[in-house]
Amino acid sequence: MVKNDLSGKVVLIAGGAKNLGGLLSRNLAAKGARIAIHYNSDSTETDAAATLAAIKQAGGEAFIFKADLTRVENITRLFDETIKLFGGIDIAINTVGKVLKKPYVETSEAEYDSMSDINSKVAYFFIQEAGKKLNDNGRICTIVTSLLAAFTGYYSTYEGLKAPVEHFTRAASKEFGNRGISVTAVAPGPMDTPFFYGQESEDAVAYHKSASALGGLTDIKNIAPLVEFLVSDGWWITGQTIFANGGYTTR
């Protein structure tokens, strides 16, 4: 038997085309789940198609869905389309996020609004829709950031607008718990993906690599198993944010 066997389960992954989301899509499909792979824009279409092809080639079932989730009606459409195609949803994972490294006094209103929409608003209404439409005994997991436990400058909008997800997670876990639905958040350290490097100078990259107790940046291969555990055998953990960063920061 496959560990954390998910045969017959339906998993919806926001941002499921590439990086951590793409790895989760492939891994959970390999455990027997049917996967709804969300992606945001034309720039990610090739990655989405490649992830879909990899799952199908391995004998799995999946479909891709393009949408801007900052429009709440698109979150509703994503859930409804998944239910229409697969008959229900058991697990909902949100990996969507946007990072901005910029001095506080130079951050514009437009930048704040964009960061708020992507990091807070999407998370709120994704969890809300999951609470409405997940099957009983479902699982919800959101990717946040270990900067929630950092004392640093330049990431005010990123860490500040991921922070509400902790409160969303706690509230939802209390409200959805009577249906057996667990709700968690995972806070990786800086991950070795293109998502990270676009914001950082060479000196900053070197610092982040040196800052973890175990050395180096967070590998998505070290985060995926934790998420997979939380949405399967680890269901008894709920209302929590789990920091997984190799000793990069803690509370």
N, C-alpha and C positions, 0 to 999 in steps of 0.2 A: 504493500500500500504506500502511496506517495505521502510523505509527511505533510501535515496540514492539508489533507485531501479536500479539494473544493469541488468535486464532481457534482454537476447539476446546479451549482451556484452561478449567479449572474453578478458580475462586477462592473461598475461604472467608474472610469478613471478620468477625471478632468485633468487635462495636460498629459494625456497618456501616450503621446506619440514618441517622445524622445527623452533622453537623460533618465532621471529617476522614474518618471512616469512610464517611459517606454520599457524600461527594465521590469517594472511591476506588471505591465500588460503582458509581457512574454512569460514571466515567471508564474503568474497566477493562471494564465492559460495552460501552462504545462502541468499545473495541479488539477486541471479539469474544469476550470471556470470558463464561462462564456463572457467575453469582454466587450464593453462599449468604450471605444477609444475616442476621447474628445481631443480636438486640437483647435487652435485659435485662428490661424491666418494662412494665407497662401505660402508664406515662407516656411511653414512647417508641414505642408502637404506631402512633400517627398518622404519625410520621416514617418508620417502617419501611414502612408502607403507601404513603406518598408516594414513597419511593425505589424501591420495587418497581414502582409504577405508571409512574414516569418511565422506568425501564429497559425495561419492556414496551412502552410507547408508542413508544420509539425502536427497537423491533424486537429487543430483547435477551431473554435468558432469565435468570430469577432466582427465588428463593423466599425467604421469611422464616422465621426460627426463633427463638422466644422461649425464653430459659433463663437461669437464674442460674448463671453459670459458676464461681462459688466452690464449687459442688458438682461434683466431678470427673466423676461419672457423666453430668452434662449436657454436659461437653466431649466425652466419648465419644459421646453421642447425637448431638450436632451433627455430628461428623465422619461417623458412620455414616449419618445421614440424607442428608448431602450425597452420599456415595458411592452410596447407594441410588438417589437421584434422578438423579445426573449421571454415575455410573459410575466416578468416581475424583476425586482432588483433586490439582491441580498447584501451587497457591499458597495459603499460609495466612498471613493478616495479622491481628495482634492489636492493636487500637486501644484496648482496655479500660483504664480507669484511674480513679482517684479522687484528688482533691487535698484536703488538709487543711492550713490555715494556722493554727497554734496554738502558743503557747509550750510548750516541752519539758516544763516542770514542771506544766502544766495538762492534759496529754494523758492520757486514761484508758486503762485496759487494753482496754476494749471498742473504743475508737477505734483503738488500735494493731492489735488483731486484725482489724478491718474493713479497715484500710489494707493490712495484710499479705496478707489473703485476696485482695483485688482487684488489688493491684499486683504481688505476688510469686507467690502460689500459682496464680492463674489463668495467669500467664505461663509458669510452670514446666510445668504439666500441659498447656497448649495446645501448647507446643513439643514436649513428650513425645508427645502424640497425633499431632501432625504427623509426627514422626520415625517413628512406627509405620505411618502410613497414607498419607502422601503418595506419589505416583508417583515413580519415579526421576527425577532431574534437577529435582526440585521446588525451591520457594523458600519460606522462612519469614522474616517480618519482624515485629518488635514495636516499637510506639511507646513510648518512654520519655520523658525530660525533660532539657532542658539544665541543670536544677538539679544534675545529677550532676557538673557542673564548677563549681558555685557555692560560695562561701564565705559562707554566710548563715544566719540563724536562722529560726525559725518554720515551717520545712518539714521538720522532722526525719523525720517518718513518710513523707512523700511522696518526698523525694529518697532517704531511707535505704532505703525498701522498693521503689523502682524500681531501686536500685543492683544488687541481685542479678541482674537481667535481663542485665546485661553479662556476668556469669560464665556464666549459662545459655547465652547466645548463643555464647560462645567454646567451651564444652564441647560443645554440640550441633553446632557447625560441624565440630569434629574427629571426632565420632562418626558424623555423617551424611554426611560428605564423600565416603566411598567409594561412595555411591549418587548422587553428583553433586548433592546437596542443599546449597544455600547458605543461611546463617542470618545475619541482620543485625538491628540495632536502629537506629532513627532517633530522635534527641533534638531535638525542636523547642524553640524559645524559647516564652515565654508566647504562646498563640495567641488570636487575636481571635474567641473563641467564648464562649457562655454558660458553658462549663466553667471558664473563667478568671475571669469577673467575679464569680461568686458568693462568692469568697473574699477579694476585694480591696477596700480603701477607695479613694476617689478619688485620694488622694495616692499610694497604692501603684501604681495604674494609671498615673498620670502618670510615676512613676519608671520603671516597666517600659517604657513607651513611649520614654522618653529614653535607656534603657540600651544599646540596640543601636546598632552603628556605622552601620547603614544607616537607622536611624530607624523607630520604630513597633513595634507588636506583630507577631508572626509571622502571616502570612496562610496559611490552609490551602491556598490555591492555589499557594503556594510550596513546600509540603511534599509534596503529592500527586505531582507529577512525579518527585521524588526516590524515593519509595517505588515508583512505577511502574517507574522505571529499575532499581532494585535487584532487583525480582522479574521482570525480563525481561532486557534487554541487559546489565545490570550484575551478572549472576550471579557473575562472577569475584570480586567483593567478598564476602568471607564472614568471619564471626567478628568483625566490626567494629561499633562504635557510631559513627554519623555524626551530628555536631552540625550542625544546620541552623537558624540563629537570627539571621541578619543581623548577626553580631558581638556578640551579647548576652553570651556568655561562651564561654570555651574553656579547654583544658588547656595 
